[in-house]
């Protein structure tokens, strides 16, 4: 724990990685398999990270990166659900976790 300038105690919490999810993502990546991500009752498929379009490297933000990874058709389907920023953040986290990031 650390003390802040106002003498408040701040507890630092370390995120523990999900070893099984990371292992599955690594195996899928090695085999070049697509990864399925469940979100709000829909299944999205994304390539393993080594098979992402190279344009994802040049994405200026998470929105652009997810759009590239999902592909235009799935991105438009996602947009039809009128997602909030909070919902997008959750989808982005799910994609990253499934990809082992």
Contact map, one row per residue, 1 for C-alpha under 8 A:
11100000111100000000000000000000000000000000000000000000000000000000000000000000000000000000000000000
11110000111100000000000000000000000000000000000000000000000000000000000000000000000000000000000000000
11111111110000000000000000000000000000000000000000000000000000000000000000000000000000000000000000000
01111111110000000000000000000000000000000000000000000000000000000000000000000000000000000000000000000
00111111000000000000000000000000000000000000000000000000000000000000000000000000000000000000000000000
00111111000000000000000000000000000000000000000000000000000000000000000000000000000000000000000000000
00111111100000000000000000000000000000000000000000000000000000000000000000000000000000000000000000000
00111111110000000000000000000000000000000000000000000000000000000000000000000000000000000000000000000
11110011111000000000000000000000000000000000000000000000000000000000000000000000000000000000000000000
11110001111100000000000000000000000000000000000000000000000000000000000000000000000000000000000000000
11000000111110000000000000000000000000000000000000000000000000000000000000000000000000000000000000000
11000000011111000000000000000000000000000000000000000000000000000000000000000000000000000000000000000
00000000001111100000000000000000000000000000000000000000000000000000000000000000000000000000000000000
00000000000111110000000000000000000000000000000000000000000000000000000000000000000000000000000000000
00000000000011111000000000000000000000000000000000000000000000000000000000000000000000000000000000000
00000000000001111100000000000000000000000000000000000000000000000000000000000000000000000000000000000
00000000000000111110010000000000000000000000000000000000000000000000000000000000000000000000000000000
00000000000000011111110000000000000000000000000000000000000000000000000000000000000000000000000000000
00000000000000001111111000000000000000000000000000000000000000000000000000000000000000000000000000000
00000000000000000111111100000000000000000000000000000000000000000000000000000000000000000000000000000
00000000000000000111111110000000000000000000000000000000000000000000000000000000000000000000000011010
00000000000000001111111111000000000000000000000000000000000000000000000000000000000000000000000011111
00000000000000000011111111100000000000000000000000000000000000000000000000000000000000000000000000010
00000000000000000001111111110000000000000000000000000000000000000000000000000000000000000000000000000
00000000000000000000111111111000001000000000000100000000000000000000000000000000000000000000000001110
00000000000000000000011111111100000000000000000000000000000000000000000000000000000000000000000000110
00000000000000000000001111111110000000000000000000000000000000000000000000000000000000000000000000000
00000000000000000000000111111111111000000000000100000000000000000000000000000000000000000000000000000
00000000000000000000000011111111100000000000000111000000000000000000000000000000000000000000000000100
00000000000000000000000001111111100000000000000000000000000000000000000000000000000000000000000000000
00000000000000000000000000111111100000000000000000000000000000000000000000000000000000000000000000000
00000000000000000000000000011111110000000000001101100000000000000000000000000000000000000000000000000
00000000000000000000000000011111111000000000001100000000000000000000000000000000000000000000000000000
00000000000000000000000000010001111100000000111100000000000000000000000000000000000000000000000000000
00000000000000000000000010010000111110000000111100000000000000000000000000000000000000000000000001100
00000000000000000000000000000000011111000011110000000000000000000000000000000000000000000000000001000
00000000000000000000000000000000001111100011110000000000000000000000000000000000000000000000011001000
00000000000000000000000000000000000111111111000000000000000000000000000000000000000000000000000000000
00000000000000000000000000000000000011111111000000000000000000000000000000000000000000000010000000000
00000000000000000000000000000000000001111100000000000000000000000000000000000000000000000000000000000
00000000000000000000000000000000000001111110000000000000000000000000000000000000000000000000000000000
00000000000000000000000000000000000001111111000000000000000000000000000000000000000000000000000000000
00000000000000000000000000000000000111101111100000000000000000000000000000000000000000000000000000000
00000000000000000000000000000000000111100111110000000000000000000000010001000000000000000000000000000
00000000000000000000000000000000011110000011111000000000000000000000010000000000000000000000000000000
00000000000000000000000000000000011110000001111100000000000000000000110000000000000000000000001000000
00000000000000000000000000000001111000000000111111110000000000000000100000000000000000000000000000000
00000000000000000000000010011001111000000000011111110000000000000000000000000000000000000000000000100
00000000000000000000000000001000000000000000001111110000000000000000000000000000000000000000000000100
00000000000000000000000000001001000000000000001111110000000000000000000000000000000000000000000000000
00000000000000000000000000000001000000000000001111111000000000000000000000000000000000000000000000000
00000000000000000000000000000000000000000000001111111101000000000000100000000000000000000000000000000
00000000000000000000000000000000000000000000000000111111000000000001100000000000000000000000000000000
00000000000000000000000000000000000000000000000000011111110000000000000000000000000000000000000000000
00000000000000000000000000000000000000000000000000001111111000000001000000000000000000000000000000000
00000000000000000000000000000000000000000000000000011111111000011001100000000000000000000000000000000
00000000000000000000000000000000000000000000000000000111111000001000000000000000000000000000000000000
00000000000000000000000000000000000000000000000000000111111100000000000000000000000000000000000000000
00000000000000000000000000000000000000000000000000000011111111011000000000000000000000000000000000000
00000000000000000000000000000000000000000000000000000000011111011000000000000000000000000000000000000
00000000000000000000000000000000000000000000000000000000001111111000000000000000000000000000000000000
00000000000000000000000000000000000000000000000000000000001111111100000000000000000000000001000000000
00000000000000000000000000000000000000000000000000000000000011111110000000000000000000000000000000000
00000000000000000000000000000000000000000000000000000001001111111111000000000000000000000000000000000
00000000000000000000000000000000000000000000000000000001101111111111100000000000000000000000000000000
00000000000000000000000000000000000000000000000000000000000001111111110000000000000000000001000000000
00000000000000000000000000000000000000000000000000000000000000111111111100100000000000000000000000000
00000000000000000000000000000000000000000000000000001011000000011111111100000000000000000000000000000
00000000000000000000000000000000000000000000011000011001000000001111111000000000000000000000000000000
00000000000000000000000000000000000000000001110000000000000000000111111111100000000000000000000000000
00000000000000000000000000000000000000000000000000000000000000000011111111100000000000000000000000000
00000000000000000000000000000000000000000000000000000000000000000011011111110000000000000000000000000
00000000000000000000000000000000000000000000000000000000000000000000011111111000000000000000000000000
00000000000000000000000000000000000000000001000000000000000000000000011111111100000000000000000000000
00000000000000000000000000000000000000000000000000000000000000000010011111111110000000000000000000000
00000000000000000000000000000000000000000000000000000000000000000000000111111111000000000000000000000
00000000000000000000000000000000000000000000000000000000000000000000000011111111100000000000000000000
00000000000000000000000000000000000000000000000000000000000000000000000001111111111000000000000000000
00000000000000000000000000000000000000000000000000000000000000000000000000111111111000000000000000000
00000000000000000000000000000000000000000000000000000000000000000000000000011111111000000000000000000
00000000000000000000000000000000000000000000000000000000000000000000000000001111111000000000000000000
00000000000000000000000000000000000000000000000000000000000000000000000000000111111100000000000000000
00000000000000000000000000000000000000000000000000000000000000000000000000000111111111110000000000000
00000000000000000000000000000000000000000000000000000000000000000000000000000000011111110000000000000
00000000000000000000000000000000000000000000000000000000000000000000000000000000001111111000000000000
00000000000000000000000000000000000000000000000000000000000000000000000000000000001111111100000000000
00000000000000000000000000000000000000000000000000000000000000000000000000000000001111111110000000000
00000000000000000000000000000000000000000000000000000000000000000000000000000000001111111111000000000
00000000000000000000000000000000000000000000000000000000000000000000000000000000000011111111100000000
00000000000000000000000000000000000000000000000000000000000000000000000000000000000001111111110000000
00000000000000000000000000000000000000100000000000000000000000000000000000000000000000111111111000000
00000000000000000000000000000000000000000000000000000000000001000100000000000000000000011111111100000
00000000000000000000000000000000000000000000000000000000000000000000000000000000000000001111111110000
00000000000000000000000000000000000010000000000000000000000000000000000000000000000000000111111111000
00000000000000000000000000000000000010000000010000000000000000000000000000000000000000000011111111100
00000000000000000000000000000000000000000000000000000000000000000000000000000000000000000001111111111
00000000000000000000110000000000000000000000000000000000000000000000000000000000000000000000111111111
00000000000000000000110010000000001110000000000000000000000000000000000000000000000000000000011111111
00000000000000000000010011001000001000000000000110000000000000000000000000000000000000000000001111111
00000000000000000000111011000000000000000000000000000000000000000000000000000000000000000000000111111
00000000000000000000010000000000000000000000000000000000000000000000000000000000000000000000000111111
